C-alpha cells in the first residue's frame, strides 16, 4: 500500500487550520522537514519541531493565531 506523505501533511495542516488549532502533530521524515522549512520561510506556519527522525517519530507544528472574527448582526425590518 502506498500513501502520499506530503498530501497527508498538507491535509493535517489544513484541517488544523480550519478548526483554529494552535498546533498539530505530524509524523516526522526528512522530506517533510524540507517542506516544513519552506512553509516556515513563506510564513504559512510559525515554527516546527521534529524529533530524531526515528521511525514513527512525531513532530509538532505551530500556527499563527487566527484572525479575530466579528459576528455580524443583521437588522430585519
PDB file of N, CA, C, O and CB in Angstrom:
ATOM      1  N   UNK A   1       0.842  -1.173   0.000  1.00  0.00           N
ATOM      2  CA  UNK A   1       0.000   0.000   0.000  1.00  0.00           C
ATOM      3  C   UNK A   1       0.888   1.238   0.000  1.00  0.00           C
ATOM      4  O   UNK A   1       1.836   1.333   0.780  1.00  0.00           O
ATOM      5  CB  UNK A   1      -0.958  -0.003   1.215  1.00  0.00           C
ATOM      6  N   UNK A   2       0.579   2.173  -0.868  1.00  0.00           N
ATOM      7  CA  UNK A   2       1.359   3.403  -0.936  1.00  0.00           C
ATOM      8  C   UNK A   2       0.509   4.561  -0.429  1.00  0.00           C
ATOM      9  O   UNK A   2      -0.696   4.626  -0.675  1.00  0.00           O
ATOM     10  CB  UNK A   2       1.853   3.672  -2.386  1.00  0.00           C
ATOM     11  N   UNK A   3       1.152   5.456   0.270  1.00  0.00           N
ATOM     12  CA  UNK A   3       0.468   6.652   0.737  1.00  0.00           C
ATOM     13  C   UNK A   3       1.248   7.877   0.285  1.00  0.00           C
ATOM     14  O   UNK A   3       2.453   7.803   0.043  1.00  0.00           O
ATOM     15  CB  UNK A   3       0.305   6.638   2.280  1.00  0.00           C
ATOM     16  N   UNK A   4       0.567   8.981   0.174  1.00  0.00           N
ATOM     17  CA  UNK A   4       1.181  10.227  -0.223  1.00  0.00           C
ATOM     18  C   UNK A   4       1.449  11.029   1.050  1.00  0.00           C
ATOM     19  O   UNK A   4       0.538  11.647   1.602  1.00  0.00           O
ATOM     20  CB  UNK A   4       0.277  11.018  -1.229  1.00  0.00           C
ATOM     21  N   UNK A   5       2.684  11.018   1.506  1.00  0.00           N
ATOM     22  CA  UNK A   5       3.011  11.631   2.789  1.00  0.00           C
ATOM     23  C   UNK A   5       2.906  13.145   2.753  1.00  0.00           C
ATOM     24  O   UNK A   5       2.568  13.753   3.768  1.00  0.00           O
ATOM     25  CB  UNK A   5       4.398  11.233   3.211  1.00  0.00           C
ATOM     26  N   UNK A   6       3.182  13.769   1.624  1.00  0.00           N
ATOM     27  CA  UNK A   6       3.079  15.223   1.522  1.00  0.00           C
ATOM     28  C   UNK A   6       1.612  15.638   1.540  1.00  0.00           C
ATOM     29  O   UNK A   6       1.258  16.621   2.190  1.00  0.00           O
ATOM     30  CB  UNK A   6       3.773  15.737   0.235  1.00  0.00           C
ATOM     31  N   UNK A   7       0.762  14.908   0.840  1.00  0.00           N
ATOM     32  CA  UNK A   7      -0.674  15.200   0.863  1.00  0.00           C
ATOM     33  C   UNK A   7      -1.225  15.027   2.276  1.00  0.00           C
ATOM     34  O   UNK A   7      -2.061  15.815   2.718  1.00  0.00           O
ATOM     35  CB  UNK A   7      -1.433  14.283  -0.127  1.00  0.00           C
ATOM     36  N   UNK A   8      -0.760  14.000   2.982  1.00  0.00           N
ATOM     37  CA  UNK A   8      -1.180  13.782   4.361  1.00  0.00           C
ATOM     38  C   UNK A   8      -0.751  14.952   5.243  1.00  0.00           C
ATOM     39  O   UNK A   8      -1.537  15.420   6.066  1.00  0.00           O
ATOM     40  CB  UNK A   8      -0.599  12.464   4.899  1.00  0.00           C
ATOM     41  N   UNK A   9       0.476  15.430   5.086  1.00  0.00           N
ATOM     42  CA  UNK A   9       0.984  16.564   5.851  1.00  0.00           C
ATOM     43  C   UNK A   9       0.140  17.809   5.594  1.00  0.00           C
ATOM     44  O   UNK A   9      -0.281  18.478   6.538  1.00  0.00           O
ATOM     45  CB  UNK A   9       2.454  16.834   5.498  1.00  0.00           C
ATOM     46  N   UNK A  10      -0.106  18.121   4.334  1.00  0.00           N
ATOM     47  CA  UNK A  10      -0.881  19.311   3.982  1.00  0.00           C
ATOM     48  C   UNK A  10      -2.331  19.199   4.452  1.00  0.00           C
ATOM     49  O   UNK A  10      -2.931  20.199   4.847  1.00  0.00           O
ATOM     50  CB  UNK A  10      -0.841  19.538   2.474  1.00  0.00           C
ATOM     51  N   UNK A  11      -2.894  17.998   4.413  1.00  0.00           N
ATOM     52  CA  UNK A  11      -4.259  17.792   4.896  1.00  0.00           C
ATOM     53  C   UNK A  11      -4.339  17.999   6.396  1.00  0.00           C
ATOM     54  O   UNK A  11      -5.299  18.593   6.886  1.00  0.00           O
ATOM     55  CB  UNK A  11      -4.753  16.392   4.533  1.00  0.00           C
ATOM     56  N   UNK A  12      -3.351  17.521   7.132  1.00  0.00           N
ATOM     57  CA  UNK A  12      -3.334  17.748   8.585  1.00  0.00           C
ATOM     58  C   UNK A  12      -3.237  19.232   8.903  1.00  0.00           C
ATOM     59  O   UNK A  12      -3.908  19.722   9.812  1.00  0.00           O
ATOM     60  CB  UNK A  12      -2.162  16.995   9.238  1.00  0.00           C
ATOM     61  N   UNK A  13      -2.408  19.943   8.159  1.00  0.00           N
ATOM     62  CA  UNK A  13      -2.260  21.383   8.369  1.00  0.00           C
ATOM     63  C   UNK A  13      -3.574  22.090   8.042  1.00  0.00           C
ATOM     64  O   UNK A  13      -4.027  22.937   8.812  1.00  0.00           O
ATOM     65  CB  UNK A  13      -1.105  21.951   7.501  1.00  0.00           C
ATOM     66  N   UNK A  14      -4.188  21.753   6.911  1.00  0.00           N
ATOM     67  CA  UNK A  14      -5.442  22.384   6.500  1.00  0.00           C
ATOM     68  C   UNK A  14      -6.556  22.114   7.516  1.00  0.00           C
ATOM     69  O   UNK A  14      -7.299  23.030   7.871  1.00  0.00           O
ATOM     70  CB  UNK A  14      -5.861  21.880   5.111  1.00  0.00           C
ATOM     71  N   UNK A  15      -6.678  20.883   7.981  1.00  0.00           N
ATOM     72  CA  UNK A  15      -7.726  20.544   8.938  1.00  0.00           C
ATOM     73  C   UNK A  15      -7.514  21.259  10.271  1.00  0.00           C
ATOM     74  O   UNK A  15      -8.471  21.749  10.869  1.00  0.00           O
ATOM     75  CB  UNK A  15      -7.774  19.033   9.157  1.00  0.00           C
ATOM     76  N   UNK A  16      -6.272  21.321  10.738  1.00  0.00           N
ATOM     77  CA  UNK A  16      -5.989  22.009  11.998  1.00  0.00           C
ATOM     78  C   UNK A  16      -6.258  23.503  11.861  1.00  0.00           C
ATOM     79  O   UNK A  16      -6.728  24.140  12.804  1.00  0.00           O
ATOM     80  CB  UNK A  16      -4.531  21.768  12.432  1.00  0.00           C
ATOM     81  N   UNK A  17      -5.967  24.053  10.711  1.00  0.00           N
ATOM     82  CA  UNK A  17      -6.211  25.472  10.474  1.00  0.00           C
ATOM     83  C   UNK A  17      -7.707  25.777  10.439  1.00  0.00           C
ATOM     84  O   UNK A  17      -8.139  26.823  10.923  1.00  0.00           O
ATOM     85  CB  UNK A  17      -5.554  25.911   9.163  1.00  0.00           C
ATOM     86  N   UNK A  18      -8.489  24.877   9.877  1.00  0.00           N
ATOM     87  CA  UNK A  18      -9.933  25.085   9.794  1.00  0.00           C
ATOM     88  C   UNK A  18     -10.588  25.135  11.167  1.00  0.00           C
ATOM     89  O   UNK A  18     -11.516  25.912  11.386  1.00  0.00           O
ATOM     90  CB  UNK A  18     -10.568  23.990   8.967  1.00  0.00           C
ATOM     91  N   UNK A  19     -10.108  24.308  12.091  1.00  0.00           N
ATOM     92  CA  UNK A  19     -10.700  24.301  13.434  1.00  0.00           C
ATOM     93  C   UNK A  19      -9.920  25.194  14.388  1.00  0.00           C
ATOM     94  O   UNK A  19     -10.130  25.161  15.601  1.00  0.00           O
ATOM     95  CB  UNK A  19     -10.757  22.875  13.986  1.00  0.00           C
ATOM     96  N   UNK A  20      -9.011  25.995  13.824  1.00  0.00           N
ATOM     97  CA  UNK A  20      -8.259  27.008  14.544  1.00  0.00           C
ATOM     98  C   UNK A  20      -7.439  26.440  15.708  1.00  0.00           C
ATOM     99  O   UNK A  20      -7.404  27.021  16.793  1.00  0.00           O
ATOM    100  CB  UNK A  20      -9.202  28.057  15.056  1.00  0.00           C
ATOM    101  N   UNK A  21      -6.793  25.320  15.476  1.00  0.00           N
ATOM    102  CA  UNK A  21      -5.878  24.768  16.478  1.00  0.00           C
ATOM    103  C   UNK A  21      -4.563  25.511  16.414  1.00  0.00           C
ATOM    104  O   UNK A  21      -4.151  25.964  15.346  1.00  0.00           O
ATOM    105  CB  UNK A  21      -5.656  23.251  16.263  1.00  0.00           C
ATOM    106  N   UNK A  22      -3.900  25.639  17.555  1.00  0.00           N
ATOM    107  CA  UNK A  22      -2.622  26.356  17.619  1.00  0.00           C
ATOM    108  C   UNK A  22      -1.468  25.484  17.156  1.00  0.00           C
ATOM    109  O   UNK A  22      -0.433  25.999  16.736  1.00  0.00           O
ATOM    110  CB  UNK A  22      -2.360  26.848  19.037  1.00  0.00           C
ATOM    111  N   UNK A  23      -1.635  24.149  17.228  1.00  0.00           N
ATOM    112  CA  UNK A  23      -0.546  23.243  16.855  1.00  0.00           C
ATOM    113  C   UNK A  23      -1.136  21.924  16.373  1.00  0.00           C
ATOM    114  O   UNK A  23      -2.297  21.612  16.637  1.00  0.00           O
ATOM    115  CB  UNK A  23       0.424  23.007  18.053  1.00  0.00           C
ATOM    116  N   UNK A  24      -0.317  21.158  15.664  1.00  0.00           N
ATOM    117  CA  UNK A  24      -0.732  19.840  15.182  1.00  0.00           C
ATOM    118  C   UNK A  24       0.488  18.925  15.176  1.00  0.00           C
ATOM    119  O   UNK A  24       1.607  19.380  14.938  1.00  0.00           O
ATOM    120  CB  UNK A  24      -1.374  19.931  13.753  1.00  0.00           C
ATOM    121  N   UNK A  25       0.274  17.637  15.438  1.00  0.00           N
ATOM    122  CA  UNK A  25       1.345  16.648  15.412  1.00  0.00           C
ATOM    123  C   UNK A  25       1.340  15.935  14.062  1.00  0.00           C
ATOM    124  O   UNK A  25       0.284  15.595  13.528  1.00  0.00           O
ATOM    125  CB  UNK A  25       1.191  15.629  16.574  1.00  0.00           C
ATOM    126  N   UNK A  26       2.534  15.717  13.526  1.00  0.00           N
ATOM    127  CA  UNK A  26       2.679  15.032  12.242  1.00  0.00           C
ATOM    128  C   UNK A  26       3.819  14.023  12.336  1.00  0.00           C
ATOM    129  O   UNK A  26       4.758  14.230  13.104  1.00  0.00           O
ATOM    130  CB  UNK A  26       2.938  16.050  11.094  1.00  0.00           C
ATOM    131  N   UNK A  27       3.756  12.932  11.567  1.00  0.00           N
ATOM    132  CA  UNK A  27       4.901  12.025  11.510  1.00  0.00           C
ATOM    133  C   UNK A  27       6.105  12.734  10.897  1.00  0.00           C
ATOM    134  O   UNK A  27       5.958  13.497   9.942  1.00  0.00           O
ATOM    135  CB  UNK A  27       4.552  10.757  10.700  1.00  0.00           C
ATOM    136  N   UNK A  28       7.283  12.487  11.435  1.00  0.00           N
ATOM    137  CA  UNK A  28       8.492  13.201  11.008  1.00  0.00           C
ATOM    138  C   UNK A  28       9.299  12.385   9.998  1.00  0.00           C
ATOM    139  O   UNK A  28       9.579  11.206  10.214  1.00  0.00           O
ATOM    140  CB  UNK A  28       9.366  13.536  12.223  1.00  0.00           C
ATOM    141  N   UNK A  29       9.668  13.038   8.890  1.00  0.00           N
ATOM    142  CA  UNK A  29      10.598  12.472   7.913  1.00  0.00           C
ATOM    143  C   UNK A  29      11.474  13.609   7.394  1.00  0.00           C
ATOM    144  O   UNK A  29      11.168  14.783   7.605  1.00  0.00           O
ATOM    145  CB  UNK A  29       9.835  11.754   6.735  1.00  0.00           C
ATOM    146  N   UNK A  30      12.538  13.261   6.731  1.00  0.00           N
ATOM    147  CA  UNK A  30      13.429  14.281   6.173  1.00  0.00           C
ATOM    148  C   UNK A  30      12.728  15.089   5.074  1.00  0.00           C
ATOM    149  O   UNK A  30      12.927  16.298   4.959  1.00  0.00           O
ATOM    150  CB  UNK A  30      14.706  13.626   5.614  1.00  0.00           C
ATOM    151  N   UNK A  31      11.916  14.413   4.279  1.00  0.00           N
ATOM    152  CA  UNK A  31      11.190  15.101   3.222  1.00  0.00           C
ATOM    153  C   UNK A  31      10.220  16.124   3.811  1.00  0.00           C
ATOM    154  O   UNK A  31      10.136  17.255   3.331  1.00  0.00           O
ATOM    155  CB  UNK A  31      10.436  14.093   2.348  1.00  0.00           C
ATOM    156  N   UNK A  32       9.498  15.728   4.837  1.00  0.00           N
ATOM    157  CA  UNK A  32       8.553  16.648   5.476  1.00  0.00           C
ATOM    158  C   UNK A  32       9.288  17.804   6.138  1.00  0.00           C
ATOM    159  O   UNK A  32       8.775  18.923   6.172  1.00  0.00           O
ATOM    160  CB  UNK A  32       7.695  15.907   6.511  1.00  0.00           C
ATOM    161  N   UNK A  33      10.476  17.552   6.663  1.00  0.00           N
ATOM    162  CA  UNK A  33      11.260  18.628   7.254  1.00  0.00           C
ATOM    163  C   UNK A  33      11.582  19.693   6.208  1.00  0.00           C
ATOM    164  O   UNK A  33      11.519  20.888   6.494  1.00  0.00           O
ATOM    165  CB  UNK A  33      12.555  18.073   7.872  1.00  0.00           C
ATOM    166  N   UNK A  34      11.925  19.261   5.006  1.00  0.00           N
ATOM    167  CA  UNK A  34      12.214  20.214   3.924  1.00  0.00           C
ATOM    168  C   UNK A  34      10.967  21.003   3.522  1.00  0.00           C
ATOM    169  O   UNK A  34      11.042  22.209   3.288  1.00  0.00           O
ATOM    170  CB  UNK A  34      12.779  19.475   2.702  1.00  0.00           C
ATOM    171  N   UNK A  35       9.829  20.326   3.443  1.00  0.00           N
ATOM    172  CA  UNK A  35       8.580  21.009   3.105  1.00  0.00           C
ATOM    173  C   UNK A  35       8.217  22.007   4.203  1.00  0.00           C
ATOM    174  O   UNK A  35       7.791  23.124   3.909  1.00  0.00           O
ATOM    175  CB  UNK A  35       7.433  19.987   2.901  1.00  0.00           C
ATOM    176  N   UNK A  36       8.383  21.613   5.456  1.00  0.00           N
ATOM    177  CA  UNK A  36       8.054  22.497   6.571  1.00  0.00           C
ATOM    178  C   UNK A  36       8.967  23.710   6.623  1.00  0.00           C
ATOM    179  O   UNK A  36       8.529  24.797   6.999  1.00  0.00           O
ATOM    180  CB  UNK A  36       8.135  21.739   7.881  1.00  0.00           C
ATOM    181  N   UNK A  37      10.221  23.542   6.252  1.00  0.00           N
ATOM    182  CA  UNK A  37      11.132  24.692   6.255  1.00  0.00           C
ATOM    183  C   UNK A  37      10.698  25.722   5.204  1.00  0.00           C
ATOM    184  O   UNK A  37      10.806  26.925   5.439  1.00  0.00           O
ATOM    185  CB  UNK A  37      12.591  24.232   5.988  1.00  0.00           C
ATOM    186  N   UNK A  38      10.208  25.258   4.049  1.00  0.00           N
ATOM    187  CA  UNK A  38       9.703  26.178   3.029  1.00  0.00           C
ATOM    188  C   UNK A  38       8.434  26.868   3.525  1.00  0.00           C
ATOM    189  O   UNK A  38       8.276  28.075   3.337  1.00  0.00           O
ATOM    190  CB  UNK A  38       9.425  25.427   1.704  1.00  0.00           C
ATOM    191  N   UNK A  39       7.528  26.117   4.158  1.00  0.00           N
ATOM    192  CA  UNK A  39       6.303  26.711   4.679  1.00  0.00           C
ATOM    193  C   UNK A  39       6.607  27.759   5.748  1.00  0.00           C
ATOM    194  O   UNK A  39       5.920  28.776   5.838  1.00  0.00           O
ATOM    195  CB  UNK A  39       5.392  25.627   5.250  1.00  0.00           C
ATOM    196  N   UNK A  40       7.632  27.507   6.552  1.00  0.00           N
ATOM    197  CA  UNK A  40       8.021  28.475   7.582  1.00  0.00           C
ATOM    198  C   UNK A  40       8.628  29.733   6.951  1.00  0.00           C
ATOM    199  O   UNK A  40       8.306  30.850   7.358  1.00  0.00           O
ATOM    200  CB  UNK A  40       9.024  27.836   8.566  1.00  0.00           C
ATOM    201  N   UNK A  41       9.497  29.555   5.968  1.00  0.00           N
ATOM    202  CA  UNK A  41      10.115  30.695   5.287  1.00  0.00           C
ATOM    203  C   UNK A  41       9.068  31.583   4.618  1.00  0.00           C
ATOM    204  O   UNK A  41       9.209  32.806   4.587  1.00  0.00           O
ATOM    205  CB  UNK A  41      11.124  30.207   4.247  1.00  0.00           C
ATOM    206  N   UNK A  42       8.017  30.961   4.085  1.00  0.00           N
ATOM    207  CA  UNK A  42       6.973  31.708   3.389  1.00  0.00           C
ATOM    208  C   UNK A  42       5.915  32.269   4.327  1.00  0.00           C
ATOM    209  O   UNK A  42       5.032  33.006   3.887  1.00  0.00           O
ATOM    210  CB  UNK A  42       6.315  30.829   2.367  1.00  0.00           C
ATOM    211  N   UNK A  43       5.989  31.933   5.618  1.00  0.00           N
ATOM    212  CA  UNK A  43       5.075  32.499   6.603  1.00  0.00           C
ATOM    213  C   UNK A  43       3.771  31.754   6.794  1.00  0.00           C
ATOM    214  O   UNK A  43       2.857  32.288   7.422  1.00  0.00           O
ATOM    215  CB  UNK A  43       4.771  33.870   6.232  1.00  0.00           C
ATOM    216  N   UNK A  44       3.648  30.535   6.275  1.00  0.00           N
ATOM    217  CA  UNK A  44       2.420  29.782   6.438  1.00  0.00           C
ATOM    218  C   UNK A  44       2.322  29.127   7.812  1.00  0.00           C
ATOM    219  O   UNK A  44       1.220  28.914   8.318  1.00  0.00           O
ATOM    220  CB  UNK A  44       2.315  28.734   5.362  1.00  0.00           C
ATOM    221  N   UNK A  45       3.458  28.806   8.419  1.00  0.00           N
ATOM    222  CA  UNK A  45       3.484  28.269   9.783  1.00  0.00           C
ATOM    223  C   UNK A  45       4.480  29.088  10.587  1.00  0.00           C
ATOM    224  O   UNK A  45       5.404  29.683  10.032  1.00  0.00           O
ATOM    225  CB  UNK A  45       3.862  26.741   9.799  1.00  0.00           C
ATOM    226  N   UNK A  46       4.285  29.113  11.905  1.00  0.00           N
ATOM    227  CA  UNK A  46       5.208  29.848  12.761  1.00  0.00           C
ATOM    228  C   UNK A  46       6.503  29.085  12.977  1.00  0.00           C
ATOM    229  O   UNK A  46       7.594  29.628  12.802  1.00  0.00           O
ATOM    230  CB  UNK A  46       4.559  30.148  14.095  1.00  0.00           C
ATOM    231  N   UNK A  47       6.373  27.822  13.359  1.00  0.00           N
ATOM    232  CA  UNK A  47       7.558  27.036  13.687  1.00  0.00           C
ATOM    233  C   UNK A  47       7.216  25.558  13.619  1.00  0.00           C
ATOM    234  O   UNK A  47       6.047  25.173  13.582  1.00  0.00           O
ATOM    235  CB  UNK A  47       8.103  27.408  15.087  1.00  0.00           C
ATOM    236  N   UNK A  48       8.253  24.742  13.604  1.00  0.00           N
ATOM    237  CA  UNK A  48       8.066  23.297  13.669  1.00  0.00           C
ATOM    238  C   UNK A  48       9.203  22.688  14.472  1.00  0.00           C
ATOM    239  O   UNK A  48      10.319  23.207  14.490  1.00  0.00           O
ATOM    240  CB  UNK A  48       7.998  22.674  12.249  1.00  0.00           C
ATOM    241  N   UNK A  49       8.907  21.596  15.126  1.00  0.00           N
ATOM    242  CA  UNK A  49       9.907  20.847  15.878  1.00  0.00           C
ATOM    243  C   UNK A  49       9.744  19.385  15.519  1.00  0.00           C
ATOM    244  O   UNK A  49       8.662  18.815  15.659  1.00  0.00           O
ATOM    245  CB  UNK A  49       9.766  21.074  17.423  1.00  0.00           C
ATOM    246  N   UNK A  50      10.818  18.788  15.058  1.00  0.00           N
ATOM    247  CA  UNK A  50      10.778  17.370  14.704  1.00  0.00           C
ATOM    248  C   UNK A  50      11.719  16.614  15.622  1.00  0.00           C
ATOM    249  O   UNK A  50      12.703  17.165  16.116  1.00  0.00           O
ATOM    250  CB  UNK A  50      11.162  17.146  13.212  1.00  0.00           C
ATOM    251  N   UNK A  51      11.404  15.342  15.846  1.00  0.00           N
ATOM    252  CA  UNK A  51      12.230  14.515  16.714  1.00  0.00           C
ATOM    253  C   UNK A  51      13.522  14.089  16.031  1.00  0.00           C
ATOM    254  O   UNK A  51      14.037  14.791  15.160  1.00  0.00           O
ATOM    255  CB  UNK A  51      11.456  13.292  17.160  1.00  0.00           C
ATOM    256  N   UNK A  52      14.027  12.963  16.421  1.00  0.00           N
ATOM    257  CA  UNK A  52      15.299  12.442  15.925  1.00  0.00           C
ATOM    258  C   UNK A  52      15.185  11.761  14.569  1.00  0.00           C
ATOM    259  O   UNK A  52      16.139  11.133  14.109  1.00  0.00           O
ATOM    260  CB  UNK A  52      15.867  11.476  16.916  1.00  0.00           C
ATOM    261  N   UNK A  53      14.038  11.878  13.932  1.00  0.00           N
ATOM    262  CA  UNK A  53      13.782  11.249  12.639  1.00  0.00           C
ATOM    263  C   UNK A  53      13.780   9.725  12.718  1.00  0.00           C
ATOM    264  O   UNK A  53      14.031   9.044  11.724  1.00  0.00           O
ATOM    265  CB  UNK A  53      14.815  11.701  11.636  1.00  0.00           C
ATOM    266  N   UNK A  54      13.500   9.209  13.883  1.00  0.00           N
ATOM    267  CA  UNK A  54      13.357   7.761  14.018  1.00  0.00           C
ATOM    268  C   UNK A  54      11.993   7.354  13.456  1.00  0.00           C
ATOM    269  O   UNK A  54      11.091   8.183  13.333  1.00  0.00           O
ATOM    270  CB  UNK A  54      13.507   7.313  15.515  1.00  0.00           C
ATOM    271  N   UNK A  55      11.860   6.117  13.130  1.00  0.00           N
ATOM    272  CA  UNK A  55      10.585   5.649  12.584  1.00  0.00           C
ATOM    273  C   UNK A  55       9.478   5.884  13.607  1.00  0.00           C
ATOM    274  O   UNK A  55       9.672   5.654  14.800  1.00  0.00           O
ATOM    275  CB  UNK A  55      10.663   4.144  12.197  1.00  0.00           C
ATOM    276  N   UNK A  56       8.349   6.331  13.152  1.00  0.00           N
ATOM    277  CA  UNK A  56       7.184   6.635  13.988  1.00  0.00           C
ATOM    278  C   UNK A  56       7.418   7.810  14.932  1.00  0.00           C
ATOM    279  O   UNK A  56       6.689   7.964  15.912  1.00  0.00           O
ATOM    280  CB  UNK A  56       6.802   5.417  14.791  1.00  0.00           C
ATOM    281  N   UNK A  57       8.410   8.630  14.658  1.00  0.00           N
ATOM    282  CA  UNK A  57       8.644   9.821  15.471  1.00  0.00           C
ATOM    283  C   UNK A  57       7.648  10.899  15.055  1.00  0.00           C
ATOM    284  O   UNK A  57       7.297  11.009  13.880  1.00  0.00           O
ATOM    285  CB  UNK A  57      10.116  10.330  15.320  1.00  0.00           C
ATOM    286  N   UNK A  58       7.199  11.686  16.016  1.00  0.00           N
ATOM    287  CA  UNK A  58       6.229  12.740  15.744  1.00  0.00           C
ATOM    288  C   UNK A  58       6.888  14.103  15.801  1.00  0.00           C
ATOM    289  O   UNK A  58       7.855  14.302  16.536  1.00  0.00           O
ATOM    290  CB  UNK A  58       5.071  12.675  16.733  1.00  0.00           C
ATOM    291  N   UNK A  59       6.377  15.022  15.043  1.00  0.00           N
ATOM    292  CA  UNK A  59       6.810  16.404  15.086  1.00  0.00           C
ATOM    293  C   UNK A  59       5.613  17.284  15.403  1.00  0.00           C
ATOM    294  O   UNK A  59       4.470  16.848  15.270  1.00  0.00           O
ATOM    295  CB  UNK A  59       7.468  16.824  13.752  1.00  0.00           C
ATOM    296  N   UNK A  60       5.863  18.518  15.822  1.00  0.00           N
ATOM    297  CA  UNK A  60       4.783  19.438  16.169  1.00  0.00           C
ATOM    298  C   UNK A  60       4.938  20.724  15.380  1.00  0.00           C
ATOM    299  O   UNK A  60       6.024  21.299  15.310  1.00  0.00           O
ATOM    300  CB  UNK A  60       4.770  19.730  17.686  1.00  0.00           C
ATOM    301  N   UNK A  61       3.822  21.175  14.777  1.00  0.00           N
ATOM    302  CA  UNK A  61       3.791  22.423  14.029  1.00  0.00           C
ATOM    303  C   UNK A  61       3.026  23.457  14.831  1.00  0.00           C
ATOM    304  O   UNK A  61       2.029  23.134  15.477  1.00  0.00           O
ATOM    305  CB  UNK A  61       3.152  22.225  12.632  1.00  0.00           C
ATOM    306  N   UNK A  62       3.485  24.695  14.794  1.00  0.00           N
ATOM    307  CA  UNK A  62       2.782  25.798  15.448  1.00  0.00           C
ATOM    308  C   UNK A  62       2.271  26.751  14.385  1.00  0.00           C
ATOM    309  O   UNK A  62       2.977  27.061  13.426  1.00  0.00           O
ATOM    310  CB  UNK A  62       3.706  26.540  16.456  1.00  0.00           C
ATOM    311  N   UNK A  63       1.045  27.213  14.558  1.00  0.00           N
ATOM    312  CA  UNK A  63       0.415  28.093  13.600  1.00  0.00           C
ATOM    313  C   UNK A  63       0.325  29.507  14.148  1.00  0.00           C
ATOM    314  O   UNK A  63       0.433  29.740  15.352  1.00  0.00           O
ATOM    315  CB  UNK A  63      -0.964  27.578  13.233  1.00  0.00           C
ATOM    316  N   UNK A  64       0.124  30.440  13.233  1.00  0.00           N
ATOM    317  CA  UNK A  64      -0.158  31.812  13.635  1.00  0.00           C
ATOM    318  C   UNK A  64      -1.527  31.837  14.293  1.00  0.00           C
ATOM    319  O   UNK A  64      -2.403  31.052  13.929  1.00  0.00           O
ATOM    320  CB  UNK A  64      -0.099  32.789  12.417  1.00  0.00           C
ATOM    321  N   UNK A  65      -1.723  32.731  15.260  1.00  0.00           N
ATOM    322  CA  UNK A  65      -3.067  32.824  15.834  1.00  0.00           C
ATOM    323  C   UNK A  65      -4.072  33.252  14.765  1.00  0.00           C
ATOM    324  O   UNK A  65      -3.758  34.082  13.912  1.00  0.00           O
ATOM    325  CB  UNK A  65      -3.086  33.819  17.018  1.00  0.00           C
ATOM    326  N   UNK A  66      -5.267  32.693  14.808  1.00  0.00           N
ATOM    327  CA  UNK A  66      -6.251  33.042  13.785  1.00  0.00           C
ATOM    328  C   UNK A  66      -6.705  34.486  13.941  1.00  0.00           C
ATOM    329  O   UNK A  66      -6.643  35.038  15.040  1.00  0.00           O
ATOM    330  CB  UNK A  66      -7.458  32.099  13.855  1.00  0.00           C
ATOM    331  N   UNK A  67      -7.157  35.100  12.862  1.00  0.00           N
ATOM    332  CA  UNK A  67      -7.655  36.466  12.974  1.00  0.00           C
ATOM    333  C   UNK A  67      -8.922  36.505  13.825  1.00  0.00           C
ATOM    334  O   UNK A  67      -9.681  35.536  13.865  1.00  0.00           O
ATOM    335  CB  UNK A  67      -7.927  37.058  11.578  1.00  0.00           C
ATOM    336  N   UNK A  68      -9.142  37.613  14.492  1.00  0.00           N
ATOM    337  CA  UNK A  68     -10.331  37.760  15.324  1.00  0.00           C
ATOM    338  C   UNK A  68     -11.530  37.975  14.406  1.00  0.00           C
ATOM    339  O   UNK A  68     -11.552  38.872  13.563  1.00  0.00           O
ATOM    340  CB  UNK A  68     -10.175  38.944  16.338  1.00  0.00           C
ATOM    341  N   UNK A  69     -12.500  37.137  14.601  1.00  0.00           N
ATOM    342  CA  UNK A  69     -13.709  37.237  13.780  1.00  0.00           C
ATOM    343  C   UNK A  69     -14.771  37.999  14.560  1.00  0.00           C
ATOM    344  O   UNK A  69     -14.983  37.760  15.749  1.00  0.00           O
ATOM    345  CB  UNK A  69     -14.232  35.825  13.366  1.00  0.00           C
ATOM    346  N   UNK A  70     -15.415  38.892  13.888  1.00  0.00           N
ATOM    347  CA  UNK A  70     -16.517  39.619  14.494  1.00  0.00           C
ATOM    348  C   UNK A  70     -17.812  39.082  13.919  1.00  0.00           C
ATOM    349  O   UNK A  70     -17.945  38.858  12.716  1.00  0.00           O
ATOM    350  CB  UNK A  70     -16.388  41.150  14.256  1.00  0.00           C
ATOM    351  N   UNK A  71     -18.744  38.888  14.802  1.00  0.00           N
ATOM    352  CA  UNK A  71     -20.057  38.444  14.343  1.00  0.00           C
ATOM    353  C   UNK A  71     -20.809  39.638  13.773  1.00  0.00           C
ATOM    354  O   UNK A  71     -20.810  40.733  14.336  1.00  0.00           O
ATOM    355  CB  UNK A  71     -20.864  37.781  15.498  1.00  0.00           C
ATOM    356  N   UNK A  72     -21.426  39.394  12.675  1.00  0.00           N
ATOM    357  CA  UNK A  72     -22.237  40.443  12.065  1.00  0.00           C
ATOM    358  C   UNK A  72     -23.660  40.333  12.597  1.00  0.00           C
ATOM    359  O   UNK A  72     -24.218  39.240  12.697  1.00  0.00           O
ATOM    360  CB  UNK A  72     -22.215  40.339  10.509  1.00  0.00           C
ATOM    361  N   UNK A  73     -24.218  41.441  12.925  1.00  0.00           N
ATOM    362  CA  UNK A  73     -25.621  41.428  13.349  1.00  0.00           C
ATOM    363  C   UNK A  73     -26.442  42.063  12.226  1.00  0.00           C
ATOM    364  O   UNK A  73     -26.092  43.113  11.686  1.00  0.00           O
ATOM    365  CB  UNK A  73     -25.826  42.199  14.723  1.00  0.00           C
ATOM    366  N   UNK A  74     -27.498  41.420  11.907  1.00  0.00           N
ATOM    367  CA  UNK A  74     -28.367  41.884  10.839  1.00  0.00           C
ATOM    368  C   UNK A  74     -29.669  42.373  11.436  1.00  0.00           C
ATOM    369  O   UNK A  74     -30.267  41.714  12.287  1.00  0.00           O
ATOM    370  CB  UNK A  74     -28.622  40.770   9.805  1.00  0.00           C
ATOM    371  N   UNK A  75     -30.085  43.498  10.995  1.00  0.00           N
ATOM    372  CA  UNK A  75     -31.370  44.032  11.437  1.00  0.00           C
ATOM    373  C   UNK A  75     -32.396  43.759  10.344  1.00  0.00           C
ATOM    374  O   UNK A  75     -32.233  44.148   9.188  1.00  0.00           O
ATOM    375  CB  UNK A  75     -31.276  45.565  11.756  1.00  0.00           C
ATOM    376  N   UNK A  76     -33.436  43.088  10.748  1.00  0.00           N
ATOM    377  CA  UNK A  76     -34.513  42.797   9.800  1.00  0.00           C
ATOM    378  C   UNK A  76     -35.640  43.761  10.058  1.00  0.00           C
ATOM    379  O   UNK A  76     -36.049  43.952  11.203  1.00  0.00           O
ATOM    380  CB  UNK A  76     -35.004  41.326   9.918  1.00  0.00           C
ATOM    381  N   UNK A  77     -36.149  44.373   9.003  1.00  0.00           N
ATOM    382  CA  UNK A  77     -37.266  45.289   9.203  1.00  0.00           C
ATOM    383  C   UNK A  77     -38.471  44.837   8.441  1.00  0.00           C
ATOM    384  O   UNK A  77     -39.514  45.489   8.490  1.00  0.00           O
ATOM    385  CB  UNK A  77     -36.896  46.690   8.792  1.00  0.00           C
TER     386      UNK A  77
END
